[in-house]
Amino acid sequence: MRFFVRLVINALALWFTTYLVHGVHVVSFGDASVVPTVLTYLLVAFLFGLVNSIVGTVVKIVAFPLYILTLGLISFVINGLLLLLVAWISGVIGFGLRVDNLGWGILGAVVLAVLGWLIGIVLRPFFGNVRARA
């Protein structure tokens, strides 16, 4: 259940990000009705989580000296590059996330992180600390 809650939180944060950051867009598959649009946001949120957990972890480990050298500011650039990677992967699929350039990617990643954090705080009383059952 925790996975699905995080997926919905990231999809909502991505939806708000596309309204706040002009260089980040989501292109829905099929027509622009509600169901394909919601499924597109959920797919892009899943893809972002997948890329962030696999590629992001490796990059953050390799770039650890840069984190120390820049006092962590390189994380903004790395997260923007990960957002651009998700946009490229979804572009190969033919629909999904579109990011205009690296500057919009960095701003979009920062806004996405802040909105995901805020939505998580708002939804925490409803779901609590969701844990997987053994």
Summary of the structure (lengths in Angstrom):
residues: 134
radius of gyration: 15.3
end to end distance: 12.6
largest distance: 47.3
contacts: 393
relative contact order: 0.19
helix: 75%
strand: 6%
